[in-house]
Amino acid sequence: MTNLGTSPIPPELARAPEGGEIGPIQSGWRLAAREFAQNRLAVVGLVVLVFFVVFCYLGPFVYHGPLSSNLNSTNLPPGAGHPLGTDNQGFDVLEELMVGGRAALEIGFLSAVIGMVWGAIWGAISGLAGGLLDGFLMRIVDVLLSIPFLFVVLIVAVRYGASVLGLSIIIGIFTWQVPARLVRGEVLTLRVRDFVSAARAAGSGWIRLMNRHLLPNSLGVIIVTATFSVADAILAVATLGFLGFGLQYPTFDWGDMLNNGITYLQDGYWWQVYPVGIAIIAVVMACNLLGDALRDALDVRLRRR
């Protein structure tokens, strides 16, 4: 007599209702990666961003080497030996584009990391605490949001001088408010979940709750916001350089190139402005495309069925 309680399930019954076999359960990150890979604009944005990273950091070693000036070759149009021409000081524009892009990318990524870390901690504490502490912390965020950070960055750059680390810290300090608000909103929805209540019942303190439960589950919001923060920081640095308050020589960025080249644009030296302008637009667009795609991939409500 067959024991029905221990009999194995026949292979023909271990199938999905539609007739397809039941595959292994995939993790949320694997599903997000698959969703991201199916987004063509996201792939284009990732390729563009990787291209500029390789272009800026490896390009100078493959092209000419250390950036140097030749006063006998000023304002040369694109041609043999200088694919993008030279500027008014005899610098090769293609080399400048590579070297200047390093500072822009470094400030963009470093300031985003600073802003994301501080904003995530601030928002998690505010959302988890609630009550008066939550209201007090959010009022501080409101006050800081009312201050035009570009104006403050200009003052700091003029007073203390601009450097890659200095601008990264200043931009990071004045861009963490939006991540803090977003993480707070995420924590407010997470803190009433069963797994958080179970962790509290087990004796988990604030630090453990944030490190093991709240911040990891808010990672999607943090990553998406970080991509937009990189684009905003690159635009802010380019704006500072264009206004003449950018990095101090010998360090420079794409905004400094725009500031130098715009003077000679009316003389027909378009190669000193257009390439760097296209580079700024391409990197910012790539970051925005990545942000949109990551938002769609990490939010299960926006995934394609």
C-alpha positions, 0 to 999 in steps of 0.5 A: 500500500502506497504511503501518500504522505511520503510519496514523491511528487511525480515529475509531470505534476511539478510544472507551472499551470501554463505548462512551463517548469518552475524555475529557481526563485530569483533574488530581488537584486537579480530581478533588478539587474535583469530589468536594468539590462532590458532597458536600452537607454540604461545600457547606453547611459552606462556605456557612455559613463564608462567610456568617459571614465576610461577616456579621462583616466587612461586616455592621456597615457595613450594619447600624448602623455602629460599635458604641456603647452606650445605657444607656437601652436596656439588656436590651431583648428582640428587637424593632423597632430591635434584632432580637436585643435589647440587653445589660445595657450597652445594646449591640445584641446583633446588632452585638456578634455581628458585631464579636465574630465578627471576633476569633474568626475572626481568631484561628482562622485565624491560629493555624491558619496558624502551627501548620500552617506550623511543624508541617509544617516540623517533621514534614517534617524529622523524617520526611526525616531519620529515625534519631536526629534523628527520634526526638529531634524526636518526643520533643519533640512527645510532651512538648509534647502532654502539656502542657494548652495551655489551661492555658498559654494561661490563664497567658499571658493573665493574666500578659501580657494577651490580644490577637488576635495574642498568643492566635493565636501562643500557640494556634499554638505549642501546636497544631502537634504534631498536624500535625507528626505527620501530616506526618511520617507522610506524609513517611515514605511519600513519601521511599521513592517513586521520584521522591524517590529520583530527586531525590536522585540528581540532587543535590537537597538537603534544602531542595529535597526538602521544597519541591519534593517532600515538602511539596507532596505532603503539602498534602492532609494539611495543608489537612485538618488546618488546618480542624480547627485553626480549629475548635479555636482558635475553641472555645479562644478562646470558652472563655477568654472564657467563663472571663473571661480572654479579650480585653481591652476594647475588643476582645472575642469570642463567649466574652466575650459568653457570659460576660456574658450567662450572668449574666442568663440566669436573669432570662429574657434568653435573647437574650444567650446563645442567638444567640452560642451558636448562632453558635459551634456553627455555625462549628465545625460548618462547619469540621468538615464542611469538614475531613471533606469535604476529607479524603474529596476529597483522599484517593484511597482515600476517593473515590466511584467 
